[in-house]
Amino acid sequence: MSVNRQQDLPACVRHPDRPTGLRCVRCDRPACPDCLREASVGYQCVDCVAEGSKTVRPARNTGGARTRPGARSLVVVPALIGINVLVFVLTAVQAGSITENQRSELFMQGTLIPGTVPAGEFWRLLTSGFLHFGNYGGYGPVHLAFNMFALWVIGRDLEVALGRVRFLVVYLLSLLGGSAAVMLFGDPMGSVAGASGAIYGLFGGIAVVVFRAKLNPAPVLTLLGINIFLSVALPGISLLGHLGGLVIGALATAALVYAPRRHLVRFQTIACAAITVLLVVSIVTSAATMGVHCELTSFDQGICYEV
């Protein structure tokens, strides 16, 4: 004679139609296999797991962002590299040449020429950071390759340390900081392009993170010193853009990693907004007091007139 033992088993608290001999080690309530999760000791029901997660302090990275499964995978850095490479390809196709891509219409309309900004061409302050000269020092698209390599080496660590959104904020503020320095102190008809200002901002950012984490700063400072020396020693490099990006990148990162934990997001938002306002005011003031308006007639010629 067979006996149905399931009739003697209690029902799962979440599924009354399922008899079960299993129980949660935390609340001791009966639970079916679908309602149990493996714990450090035994199995807990989903209700106890959810309740326990409320008392666990969420892990945060250096920038204060919550870390989640898969958060270490890079998103922003590969996207930025892809955009820069795509823009370079477009300018080369338009110009019909890899080394003379500055002749393309896209390049002419996007490169930063300070004297054109007072006429309302403010977009150049950002678009110039995604353009690269093909003929850099006579060696072809080295400008793009060098910047993208630096972006990958520095950016991948900083994106993980700050989180994706905060990393992107530092990158864009650094780019704008480099453009602001060129606007304030640069040649009104000088053509400036490249991601170097933003990348130098990442140099400043990673240095701040290293100091915040109390790690050995010697490797970062040595690398930064070498790059600053190259900015001074090599011709055709916008030292102003580099230094502007470096200062703003370090300042923005410091605002993120030294923010008080009690009002973390609010402080970070206000601090980054204040930096943005400072840059915008500097740019607008420079444009208003420049006294010169310039128009680009070709890739290497323009007309400037006093106002």
N, C-alpha and C positions, 0 to 999 in steps of 0.2 A: 504494500500500500504506500503510495507516494504522499508526501506532505508538503504543502506550499508554505515554506518558511517566511516568504515575503509578507504574509499577513501579520506576522508577529513583529515586523520592523516598523519603526516610526517613520513618518513622512518628512520629507525635506521641508524646511520652514518656508522656502521660497517657491517650491513646487509640490503642493499637497498631494498630487497624483503619483509622486515618485517615492516609494519606500526606499530607505537607505540605512545601511549600518555604519555610515561614516558620520563623524562629528567634528565640529570646529574646535581646535585645541584652546581657543581663547574664550569663547562663550559657551562651549559645550552643547550647542544646539545641533540637531541632525541636519545634514546637508548632503545633497547629491554631488557627484563628481563635477558637474558643470558649475556648481556654486562654490567650489573650493579652490584656493590658490596656495601654492607652495610657499611656506614661510621658513624662517631660519630653523625653527623646530616644528615639525609636523606640517599640518595644513590649516589654513584659516578660511572662514567663509568670506564672501565678497563684502558683506556689510562690515565685518571687523577690519578688513583690509582698508576699506574706504575711511572708516573712523580713525584708524591708526595713521593714515596719511595726513590727516588734519593736524596732528601734533608733531609731524616731522618738519623741521625747518627746511625750506627749499634750498638746494645748492645754487650758488651764484658764482659767476666768473669775476674776474678782476674789475670789470666795468660795472658790476652790479646786476647784470642780466641773469635771469634764471636759466640754468643749464638743463637741457632736456635730452632724452635719447636721440642720438644722431646730430646733436648740436655742434659737434666737432667737425662735421663735414663742411667744407668750404663752399660758399655760394657767391658771396659778393666779389671776392678776388677773381675767380674765374670769369664772372660776368663782366667785370671791368676790363680784364685782359681781352675778352672777346669783343667788347665794344671798341676798344682802341685799335685792335687789329682790323676789324671790319671797316672802321672809318679810314684807316690807312689804305686798305684795298680800294675803297671807293674813290679816294683822291687819286690814287695811282691809275685807276681805270679812266677817270675823267681826264687826267693829264696825258694819258697814253705813255706814261713813264714811271718807273718805280723811283728813280733818283731825282726826278723833276716834278714830283707830285704837288709842290707848292704852286704850280701854274694852274691847278684845277680851280674851278669856280667854288667848290665846297671849301677848299683851303683858304681862298681869298676872302670868302665871306665869314670864315670862322676864326682865323688867326687874330690874336690880340694886338691891335694897333691903338695905343692910348689916345691918339688924336682923333680917332673916329668915334670914340665913346661919347664925347659931348654932343655929337649930332644924334644920339639916341640909339647907337648900336651896342647896347649893354650886353647883349647875348654873347659877345666875344669874350667876356670875362670868364665864362664857363666853357664855351665850345672850344676855346684854344687849348684847354687841358686835355682834349681828346684827339688833337692833331699832332703829327710828328713829321719832321722834315725827312724826306727820303735821302737827300744828299747831305749827310752830316759828316763834315770833315773829309769829304771825298771818299767815304767808305760805304756808300749805299745806305740801306735802312738800319744802320747801327743805332740810331736815335731810338727807334721803336724797340729794337731787341734789348738794348740796355735797360730802358725804363721798364719794360715788361718783366724782365728777369728780376730787377730790384723790387717791383711790385709783388711778385710771387714770393721771393725770399722773405721780405719783411711783412708783407700783408697777411700771409697765411697764419703767422703767429699772433699778429695783432687782432685779426678777426676772431680768433678763438678766445683771446684774452678779453676783448671788449664785448663781443656779441655782434651779430650782423648789422643791426640797425645803428648801434653806436659807432661801429667801425666806419660805416658809410657816412655818417655825420662828420666824423673826423676827416675823412678823405675829402669830402666836398668843401668843408670849411678851410682845409689846407689849400685846396685848389684856388678858392676865392681869395685866401690870404696872399698867395703868390701873385695873383692878378692885381690885388690892391697895392702891393709893393711896387709893381711895374707902373701902375697908374700914378702913384705918388712921386716916384723918383726916376722913371724911365724916359727914354726918348719918345716924343709924341709920334714919330713916324717909324719907330722900330717895330719889327714884326716878331712877336713872341708866341711860341707854340710848344706844346709838350706836356706830359704828365709829371714832369720833374717837381714842380711846386707841390703837388699833392703827395708825391712820393717822399719828398723831404719832410713833409708833415708827418708821414708815417715813421720816418727816422726819429723825429722828435717824440712821437707818441710811444714808440717802443722803448725809448730811453726813459721816459716817465714811468712806464709800466715796470721796467727793471728796477728802478729806484723804489717804487712803491712796494714791490715784492721783496725788496732787500736782497737782490741778487747781485752778482759781480757785474758792475757796469763797464768794465774795461773793454770787452769785445765790442759792445755797441758804440761806446765813445770813440774807439779806434776807427771803426768803420765810418762813423759820422765824420771824424776829422779828416780821413782820407778823401771822402766825397766833397767836403768843403774845400779842401786844397785843390782838387781837380776842377771845382767850379771857378776858382780864381786863376788857376794855371792854364787851363785850356781855353782857346779863343772861341767866340761864338756862343758861349753859355750864359744864360740869364741868371747872374748871381742874385739879382733882386728877387726874382721869382722863387729861387731856392730858399733864400733867407726868410722871405715872407711866409712861405709854406711851412718852413721849419718852426718858426715862432708860433704861428697859429695852431699847428698840429700839436705841439707840446702843450700849449695853453688849453686847448680843447680837451685833450686827453687827461690833463691834470684835473680839470673840472669834473670829469667822469669818474676817475679812480679815487679821488680824494673827497668825493661827495659824502656828506653825512648819511649813514644808513637809515636814519629815522625818516628823513624826507628825501630819499634817494632820487626818485624820478622827478619830483618837483624841482629839486636843486639843479639836477643835470639839465632839465629842460630850460630853466631860467638862465643858467650859465651859458648854454650854447646859443640861446636866443640873444643874449647880451653880446656875445662875440659876433654873431651875425649882424646885429644892428651897428656895432662898432665898425665892421668892415664896409657895410653899405654906406654909412655916413661918410667914411673916409673916401670911398670911391666917388660918391656924389659931390662931395666938397672938392675933390681933385678935378673932376670933370667941369665943375662950375667955375673954378678959378684958373683953369689951364690957359685960357685966352687964345687957344688955337683950335680950329676945326680942320680935320683932314679928310680927304676923300681918296680912296684907292682906285687908281685908273688901270693898273695892271698888277701882276704879281710882285713886281719890284719897283713900281713907280706910283707916286701919289701927289696930291696937291694939298698944301696947307695954307690957310689964310687966317689972319687975326680977326678976332671978334670983339 
